[in-house]
Amino acid sequence: MGGMALRDLELGAIRVHILYHAARGPVYGSWMARELERHGYRLSYGTLYPALHRMEEEGLLRREERVEGGRVRKYYTATERGLDELERARRIIRELYREVVEGVEPGG
């Protein structure tokens, strides 16, 4: 698998992580960056924030701005569409894991 294919897989995994956490409760950028780093993803804010904005534009996330400590912090939560996308991702991941990691053929 070439570098680009692995990068696409990694970017997809990052989106799934974001959706997962945003489905559990509101998340904000710097918290999400630290969480992703725990999983081995080192994203610059120049990569993370555009991804969050794109996911919002796609209707997967809803943004709420809150003033905290005199500054505005943007919180993101999963929309119904985001929850549907997360469920689709779970099915894909489950099937991929069963075949690629466990060696179970589809339908087996």
Rosetta blueprint (number, residue, H / E / L):
1 M L
2 G L
3 G H
4 M H
5 A H
6 L H
7 R H
8 D H
9 L H
10 E H
11 L H
12 G H
13 A H
14 I H
15 R H
16 V H
17 H H
18 I H
19 L H
20 Y H
21 H H
22 A H
23 A H
24 R H
25 G L
26 P L
27 V E
28 Y E
29 G H
30 S H
31 W H
32 M H
33 A H
34 R H
35 E H
36 L H
37 E H
38 R H
39 H L
40 G L
41 Y L
42 R L
43 L L
44 S L
45 Y H
46 G H
47 T H
48 L H
49 Y H
50 P H
51 A H
52 L H
53 H H
54 R H
55 M H
56 E H
57 E H
58 E L
59 G L
60 L L
61 L E
62 R E
63 R E
64 E E
65 E E
66 R E
67 V E
68 E E
69 G L
70 G L
71 R E
72 V E
73 R E
74 K E
75 Y E
76 Y E
77 T E
78 A E
79 T L
80 E H
81 R H
82 G H
83 L H
84 D H
85 E H
86 L H
87 E H
88 R H
89 A H
90 R H
91 R H
92 I H
93 I H
94 R H
95 E H
96 L H
97 Y H
98 R H
99 E H
100 V H
101 V H
102 E L
103 G L
104 V L
105 E L
106 P L
107 G L
108 G L
